[in-house]
């Protein structure tokens, strides 16, 4: 499954990046910019095709027989510039690129990126991130129809068109001398739900309000217990008992629903409840007419959470590095912890392909599709950031030059972008090292 997960990860990442580049390509063509090459993958070419000039002429007149749209490019011509668009497939399948003519803002030749208006440049640069957000919206809309996995607390939904499908959480083992054992929980019990008791005394101010939680995953049980440490709660379980009314030698099992009062252990105890759990299935949210709304709302929600995560990571990193200059040992240790937290919160292609995709592939197509939507949103969020080597940063450079009333020279733009790219490569290398450490 690991090998399959790695292959799936490479294919999905490549597809998402190619869709991003396709957004640049389509918008550039629509705004009169000549695209030199659209490529899938990097490195040496496996195969390449060139747009047939005769087809382009035929398009204008529609006279005579339609010629072939694409012509296979001979290997001897791979390195030679062509008069029309090249479409290529390359050996390293980790994304793709869209090479436009005159990508410097200072280029004023007709048909180049540089010669277009500021508004056209804005559309071209942000078309890639728009495509990634659109891809995520489509995936999440389909999942809203077929069954949306629940990965976020208070995940977006429309209450009037909310059709949940819950997984089954079963007690695998009850640990002796724990709240579960004292309450009478048994191995084999299916945990249906739990309710907090509003009349339970508490030392907090204000006291927690009563709530009922339906369990779809083992994590739901853990989360509920952690919210009600030291309180008396009511667990609803489904239990199979022998039907004593039957007179046959074999006593058939019947399913019974029972409510058990459980006083959870306080904070700091070894066991809050005292059970080991097994799980079948997972909680899915289904929608009908509201599926596109749920798809859009979930896309926005994940985008907000992504930026929160980026802000938290940067905050931990900056504060962690700053604390290393403190003379106090405890402060420096807290700084190292913050840096470690920042490192744990980010993963590069090695971690995504080598760890995350195998795990999600084994969890099924639904979870894999949700992961693809998450990564597509992450690509969009990252490319919007004002880093010169990324789309948002390139737009910022162009916008600043417009405010100054003077175009940025090609040499200065290349210098800024190349240095930012070197920083990104260094960061990429560091993340790759962290991924390898986690992997092994």
C-alpha positions as CSV (number, residue, x, y, z in Angstrom):
1,X,0.0,0.0,0.0
2,X,2.9,2.3,0.6
3,X,4.2,2.0,-2.9
4,X,0.7,2.5,-4.3
5,X,0.3,5.6,-2.0
6,X,3.5,7.1,-3.3
7,X,2.5,6.6,-6.9
8,X,-1.0,8.1,-6.2
9,X,0.7,11.0,-4.3
10,X,3.0,11.8,-7.3
11,X,0.1,11.7,-9.7
12,X,-2.2,13.8,-7.6
13,X,0.5,16.4,-6.8
14,X,1.4,16.6,-10.5
15,X,-2.2,17.0,-11.5
16,X,-2.8,19.8,-9.0
17,X,0.3,21.7,-10.2
18,X,-0.5,21.2,-13.8
19,X,-4.1,22.6,-13.2
20,X,-2.4,25.6,-11.6
21,X,-0.2,26.1,-14.6
22,X,-3.2,25.6,-16.9
23,X,-4.9,28.5,-15.2
24,X,-1.9,30.7,-16.2
25,X,-1.9,29.3,-19.7
26,X,-5.5,29.9,-20.5
27,X,-5.5,33.4,-19.1
28,X,-2.3,34.3,-20.9
29,X,-3.7,33.1,-24.2
30,X,-7.0,35.0,-23.6
31,X,-5.0,38.2,-22.9
32,X,-2.8,38.0,-26.1
33,X,0.3,36.7,-24.5
34,X,2.3,34.1,-26.5
35,X,3.0,30.9,-24.6
36,X,6.2,29.2,-25.6
37,X,5.8,25.9,-23.8
38,X,3.3,24.1,-21.6
39,X,4.9,21.2,-19.9
40,X,4.0,18.3,-17.6
41,X,7.0,17.4,-15.4
42,X,10.5,18.8,-15.4
43,X,13.9,17.8,-16.8
44,X,14.6,16.1,-20.1
45,X,11.7,15.6,-22.5
46,X,10.1,12.3,-22.9
47,X,8.0,13.5,-25.9
48,X,7.0,16.9,-27.3
49,X,4.5,18.2,-29.8
50,X,4.3,21.6,-31.6
51,X,1.2,23.5,-32.7
52,X,0.9,23.1,-36.5
53,X,1.2,26.5,-38.2
54,X,-1.0,25.2,-41.0
55,X,-3.7,24.5,-38.5
56,X,-3.5,28.0,-37.1
57,X,-3.9,29.4,-40.7
58,X,-6.8,27.1,-41.3
59,X,-8.5,28.3,-38.1
60,X,-8.6,31.9,-39.5
61,X,-10.2,30.9,-42.9
62,X,-11.8,27.5,-42.3
63,X,-11.1,26.8,-46.0
64,X,-10.1,23.3,-47.3
65,X,-9.4,20.2,-45.3
66,X,-8.6,20.6,-41.6
67,X,-4.9,19.8,-41.0
68,X,-3.5,18.2,-37.9
69,X,-3.6,20.4,-34.8
70,X,-0.4,19.1,-33.3
71,X,2.8,17.7,-34.9
72,X,5.3,15.4,-33.1
73,X,8.5,17.3,-32.5
74,X,11.7,15.4,-33.5
75,X,14.2,14.8,-30.7
76,X,16.9,16.7,-32.6
77,X,14.7,19.8,-32.3
78,X,13.9,19.6,-28.6
79,X,16.3,22.4,-27.7
80,X,15.5,24.6,-30.6
81,X,13.0,27.5,-30.2
82,X,9.8,27.1,-32.2
83,X,7.4,29.6,-33.8
84,X,4.3,28.0,-32.1
85,X,3.4,26.5,-28.8
86,X,5.3,23.4,-27.6
87,X,3.5,20.8,-25.4
88,X,5.9,18.5,-23.7
89,X,6.0,15.6,-21.2
90,X,9.2,15.4,-19.2
91,X,10.9,12.8,-17.1
92,X,10.5,14.2,-13.6
93,X,6.8,14.0,-12.8
94,X,6.5,16.6,-10.0
95,X,4.4,19.3,-11.5
96,X,4.8,21.3,-14.6
97,X,5.3,24.8,-16.0
98,X,3.9,27.4,-18.4
99,X,6.6,29.4,-20.1
100,X,5.4,32.7,-21.5
101,X,7.2,35.0,-23.8
102,X,8.8,38.0,-22.1
103,X,7.9,37.2,-18.5
104,X,9.8,40.3,-17.3
105,X,7.6,43.3,-16.5
106,X,10.2,45.4,-18.4
107,X,9.6,43.6,-21.7
108,X,7.6,45.7,-24.1
109,X,7.5,43.6,-27.2
110,X,4.1,42.8,-28.6
111,X,2.6,39.5,-27.4
112,X,4.8,39.3,-24.3
113,X,3.7,39.2,-20.7
114,X,5.5,42.4,-20.0
115,X,3.6,44.3,-22.7
116,X,0.2,43.6,-21.2
117,X,-1.7,45.9,-18.9
118,X,-1.4,45.8,-15.2
119,X,-5.0,44.3,-15.0
120,X,-4.0,41.6,-17.5
121,X,-0.9,40.7,-15.5
122,X,-3.0,40.5,-12.3
123,X,-5.4,38.1,-14.0
124,X,-2.6,35.9,-15.4
125,X,-0.6,35.7,-12.2
126,X,-3.6,34.9,-10.0
127,X,-5.3,32.5,-12.5
128,X,-3.3,29.6,-11.1
129,X,-4.4,30.1,-7.5
130,X,-8.0,30.6,-8.8
131,X,-7.8,27.3,-10.6
132,X,-6.6,25.6,-7.4
133,X,-9.4,27.0,-5.4
134,X,-11.9,26.0,-8.1
135,X,-10.5,22.5,-8.2
136,X,-10.9,22.2,-4.4
137,X,-14.5,23.6,-4.7
138,X,-15.4,21.0,-7.3
139,X,-13.9,18.1,-5.3
140,X,-15.6,19.2,-2.0
141,X,-18.9,19.7,-3.8
142,X,-18.8,16.2,-5.1
143,X,-17.9,14.9,-1.6
144,X,-20.8,16.9,-0.2
145,X,-23.1,14.8,-2.4
146,X,-21.4,11.5,-1.9
147,X,-20.2,11.9,1.7
148,X,-17.9,14.5,3.2
149,X,-15.3,13.3,5.7
150,X,-15.2,15.3,9.0
151,X,-11.7,16.6,9.7
152,X,-12.4,20.0,11.2
153,X,-14.1,21.0,14.4
154,X,-17.5,22.7,13.6
155,X,-17.0,21.7,9.9
156,X,-19.2,23.8,7.6
157,X,-22.7,22.4,6.9
158,X,-26.2,23.5,6.1
159,X,-28.4,22.3,9.1
160,X,-31.6,22.0,7.0
161,X,-29.8,19.8,4.5
162,X,-27.6,17.8,6.8
163,X,-27.7,14.0,6.6
164,X,-25.0,12.5,8.8
165,X,-23.7,8.9,8.5
166,X,-21.8,7.9,11.6
167,X,-19.1,5.3,12.0
168,X,-19.2,2.6,14.7
169,X,-17.1,2.9,17.8
170,X,-16.8,-0.3,19.9
171,X,-15.3,-0.9,23.3
172,X,-12.4,-3.4,22.7
173,X,-11.3,-3.6,26.3
174,X,-12.3,-2.1,29.7
175,X,-9.4,-1.4,32.0
176,X,-9.9,-2.4,35.7
177,X,-10.5,0.1,38.4
178,X,-11.4,3.0,36.0
179,X,-14.5,5.0,35.6
180,X,-15.6,2.8,32.7
181,X,-15.3,-0.4,34.8
182,X,-17.2,1.2,37.8
183,X,-20.0,2.4,35.4
184,X,-20.5,-1.1,34.0
185,X,-19.1,-0.6,30.5
186,X,-18.3,-4.0,28.8
187,X,-16.1,-5.1,26.0
188,X,-18.2,-5.2,22.8
189,X,-20.4,-2.3,23.8
190,X,-21.1,0.1,20.8
191,X,-20.7,3.7,21.9
192,X,-23.7,5.6,20.5
193,X,-23.6,9.0,22.2
194,X,-22.8,10.8,25.5
195,X,-24.6,13.7,27.3
196,X,-23.2,16.0,29.9
197,X,-25.3,16.5,33.0
198,X,-26.2,20.2,33.5
199,X,-26.8,19.6,37.2
200,X,-23.3,18.3,37.9
201,X,-21.4,20.7,40.3
202,X,-18.3,22.3,38.9
203,X,-15.6,24.7,40.0
204,X,-15.4,26.6,36.8
205,X,-17.0,29.9,36.0
206,X,-19.1,29.8,34.0
207,X,-19.9,26.1,34.3
208,X,-19.9,24.1,31.0
209,X,-23.4,23.9,29.3
210,X,-25.1,20.6,28.8
211,X,-24.4,19.0,25.4
212,X,-25.0,15.7,23.6
213,X,-22.4,14.3,21.2
214,X,-23.1,11.4,18.8
215,X,-19.9,9.3,18.3
216,X,-18.7,8.6,14.8
217,X,-15.0,8.2,15.6
218,X,-12.8,7.2,18.6
219,X,-11.5,10.8,18.5
220,X,-15.1,12.0,19.2
221,X,-15.1,10.0,22.4
222,X,-11.7,11.4,23.5
223,X,-12.7,15.0,22.6
224,X,-16.0,14.7,24.6
225,X,-14.2,13.3,27.7
226,X,-11.5,16.0,27.6
227,X,-14.3,18.6,27.6
228,X,-15.9,17.1,30.7
229,X,-13.0,16.1,33.0
230,X,-14.2,15.3,36.5
231,X,-17.9,15.5,35.5
232,X,-20.7,12.9,35.6
233,X,-21.9,12.2,32.1
234,X,-24.4,9.8,30.6
235,X,-23.1,7.3,28.0
236,X,-25.7,5.7,25.6
237,X,-24.4,2.3,24.5
238,X,-25.8,-0.5,22.4
239,X,-25.2,-3.9,23.9
240,X,-26.0,-7.5,22.7
241,X,-27.5,-9.5,25.5
242,X,-29.0,-13.0,25.6
243,X,-32.8,-13.0,25.2
244,X,-33.9,-14.8,28.3
245,X,-37.5,-15.2,27.1
246,X,-36.4,-17.7,24.4
247,X,-36.7,-21.4,25.6
248,X,-34.4,-23.0,23.0
249,X,-31.0,-24.3,24.0
250,X,-29.2,-21.6,22.0
251,X,-29.9,-18.2,23.5
252,X,-30.1,-15.7,20.6
253,X,-28.5,-12.3,21.1
254,X,-30.7,-9.2,21.0
255,X,-29.5,-5.6,20.8
256,X,-30.4,-3.4,23.7
257,X,-29.8,0.3,24.3
258,X,-28.6,1.2,27.7
259,X,-27.7,4.5,29.5
260,X,-24.8,4.4,31.9
261,X,-23.8,7.2,34.3
262,X,-20.0,7.7,34.3
263,X,-18.0,10.0,36.5
264,X,-14.9,10.9,34.4
265,X,-11.6,11.2,36.1
266,X,-10.2,14.7,36.8
267,X,-7.4,16.3,34.9
268,X,-4.0,14.6,35.5
269,X,-5.4,11.1,36.0
270,X,-3.9,8.2,34.1
271,X,-7.3,7.3,32.5
272,X,-10.1,9.7,31.9
273,X,-12.6,6.9,31.0
274,X,-10.5,3.7,30.9
275,X,-11.3,1.9,27.6
276,X,-9.6,0.8,24.5
277,X,-11.6,1.3,21.3
278,X,-12.0,0.0,17.8
279,X,-13.6,1.8,15.0
280,X,-15.4,0.8,11.8
281,X,-16.2,3.4,9.2
282,X,-16.1,7.1,9.8
283,X,-18.5,10.1,10.1
284,X,-19.6,11.5,6.8
285,X,-21.8,14.5,6.1
286,X,-24.1,14.2,3.1
287,X,-26.0,17.0,1.4
288,X,-28.4,17.3,-1.6
289,X,-29.4,20.7,-2.9
290,X,-26.9,22.5,-0.7
291,X,-23.9,20.5,-1.9
292,X,-22.4,23.5,-3.9
293,X,-22.9,25.8,-0.9
294,X,-21.2,23.2,1.4
295,X,-18.4,22.9,-1.2
296,X,-17.8,26.6,-1.3
297,X,-18.2,27.1,2.5
298,X,-15.7,24.2,3.2
299,X,-13.2,25.7,0.8
300,X,-13.4,29.1,2.5
301,X,-13.2,27.4,6.0
302,X,-10.1,25.3,5.0
303,X,-8.5,28.4,3.5
304,X,-9.0,30.4,6.7
305,X,-7.6,27.5,8.8
306,X,-4.6,27.2,6.4
307,X,-3.7,30.9,6.9
308,X,-4.1,30.5,10.6
309,X,-1.7,27.6,10.5
310,X,0.8,29.6,8.4
311,X,0.6,32.5,10.9
312,X,1.0,30.2,13.9
313,X,4.0,28.5,12.2
314,X,5.7,31.8,11.4
315,X,4.9,33.1,15.0
316,X,6.4,30.0,16.6
317,X,9.5,30.2,14.4
318,X,10.2,33.9,15.0
319,X,9.6,33.7,18.7
320,X,11.6,30.5,19.0
321,X,14.6,32.0,17.2
322,X,14.4,35.2,19.2
323,X,14.3,33.3,22.5
324,X,17.6,31.6,21.6
325,X,19.4,34.9,22.4
326,X,18.1,35.0,26.0
327,X,20.5,34.3,28.8
328,X,17.8,32.3,30.6
329,X,18.0,28.5,30.1
330,X,14.2,28.1,30.5
331,X,13.5,30.7,27.9
332,X,15.9,29.1,25.4
333,X,14.3,25.7,26.0
334,X,10.9,27.2,25.4
335,X,12.2,28.7,22.2
336,X,13.5,25.3,21.0
337,X,10.1,23.8,21.7
338,X,8.5,26.6,19.7
339,X,10.9,25.9,16.8
340,X,10.1,22.2,17.0
341,X,6.4,23.0,16.9
342,X,6.9,25.1,13.8
343,X,8.9,22.3,12.2
344,X,6.2,19.7,13.0
345,X,3.5,21.8,11.5
346,X,4.9,21.8,8.0
347,X,5.6,19.0,5.5
348,X,7.2,19.0,2.0
349,X,6.7,16.8,-1.0
350,X,8.7,13.9,0.6
351,X,6.5,13.9,3.7
352,X,3.3,14.4,1.6
353,X,4.1,11.6,-0.9
354,X,6.0,9.3,1.4
355,X,3.8,9.5,4.6
356,X,0.5,11.3,4.1
357,X,-0.6,9.9,0.8
358,X,0.0,6.2,1.7
359,X,-2.1,6.8,4.9
360,X,-4.9,8.5,3.0
361,X,-4.8,6.0,0.1
362,X,-5.3,3.1,2.5
363,X,-8.2,5.0,4.1
364,X,-10.2,5.0,0.9
365,X,-11.1,7.1,-2.1
366,X,-13.2,9.5,-0.1
367,X,-10.4,10.5,2.2
368,X,-7.9,10.6,-0.7
369,X,-10.2,13.1,-2.6
370,X,-10.5,15.2,0.6
371,X,-6.7,15.3,0.9
372,X,-6.4,16.4,-2.8
373,X,-8.7,19.3,-2.0
374,X,-6.7,20.2,1.1
375,X,-3.4,20.3,-0.9
376,X,-5.0,22.2,-3.8
377,X,-6.1,24.9,-1.3
378,X,-2.7,24.9,0.3
379,X,-1.1,25.5,-3.1
380,X,-3.4,28.4,-3.7
381,X,-2.7,29.9,-0.2
382,X,1.0,29.6,-0.6
383,X,1.2,31.1,-4.0
384,X,-0.8,34.2,-2.9
385,X,1.9,35.0,-0.3
386,X,4.0,38.1,-1.1
387,X,7.2,36.2,-1.7
388,X,8.9,37.3,-5.0
389,X,9.5,33.8,-6.4
390,X,5.7,33.1,-6.0
391,X,2.7,34.5,-7.9
392,X,1.7,36.9,-5.1
393,X,5.3,38.2,-4.8
394,X,5.7,38.8,-8.5
395,X,2.4,40.7,-8.5
396,X,3.6,42.8,-5.5
397,X,6.8,43.7,-7.4
398,X,4.8,44.8,-10.4
399,X,2.3,46.7,-8.3
400,X,5.1,48.6,-6.4
401,X,6.7,49.5,-9.7
402,X,3.4,51.0,-10.9
403,X,3.1,53.0,-7.7
404,X,6.6,54.4,-8.3
405,X,5.6,55.2,-11.8
406,X,8.6,53.3,-13.2
407,X,8.9,49.8,-14.6
408,X,11.2,47.5,-12.7
409,X,14.3,46.7,-14.9
410,X,14.7,43.1,-16.1
411,X,18.0,42.8,-14.3
412,X,16.6,44.0,-11.0
413,X,13.5,41.8,-11.2
414,X,15.6,38.7,-12.0
415,X,17.9,39.5,-9.1
416,X,15.1,39.8,-6.6
417,X,13.2,36.7,-7.9
418,X,16.4,34.6,-8.1
419,X,17.4,35.4,-4.5
420,X,14.0,34.7,-3.2
421,X,14.0,31.4,-5.1
422,X,17.3,30.5,-3.5
423,X,15.8,31.1,0.0
424,X,12.8,29.0,-1.0
425,X,15.1,26.2,-2.2
426,X,17.0,26.4,1.2
427,X,13.7,26.2,3.0
428,X,12.6,23.3,0.7
429,X,15.8,21.5,1.5
430,X,15.3,22.0,5.3
431,X,11.7,20.7,5.1
432,X,12.9,17.7,3.1
433,X,15.5,16.8,5.8
434,X,12.8,17.1,8.4
435,X,10.5,14.8,6.3
436,X,13.2,12.2,5.9
437,X,13.9,12.3,9.7
438,X,10.1,11.7,10.4
439,X,10.0,9.0,7.7
440,X,12.7,6.9,9.2
